[in-house]
Amino acid sequence: MFDLNEYTTVAERIKLFRQGHPMGRIITYLVAESSTHIVMKAELYRDDEDPRPFSTGYAKEVISERGVNRDFALESCETSAIGIACKNANIGTERHAISREEAAKVNKLYRDWE
């Protein structure tokens, strides 16, 4: 199991991104959606003049019948995509590469398997 206190949250990564790129942009896209899953893409731009993102990240969430992903799978997926784009840009990876949210998902899967 992961100790979640050792991981950076996506909110912390966004704050670090904003500190390093005050004119930067974070753009997210819905890539795919079905009754069972959602796929999102996040792009990070250093400033308004950047024609291309300097980092991207994709995330997939499974829509569940209970729990957070019953009602908030889209929001969770968007947050994950942003966190992955930040990780790919080496933002907020001083402690560990994966975000606290990603570590929590692994912990939940581990508990569900027990």
Secondary structure as GFF3:
##gff-version 3
##sequence-region A 1 114
A	DSSP	three_ten_helix	4	6	.	.	.	ID=ss1
A	DSSP	alpha_helix	10	20	.	.	.	ID=ss2
A	DSSP	beta_strand	25	33	.	.	.	ID=ss3
A	DSSP	beta_strand	37	45	.	.	.	ID=ss4
A	DSSP	beta_strand	55	62	.	.	.	ID=ss5
A	DSSP	alpha_helix	68	71	.	.	.	ID=ss6
A	DSSP	alpha_helix	73	88	.	.	.	ID=ss7
A	DSSP	alpha_helix	100	113	.	.	.	ID=ss8
###
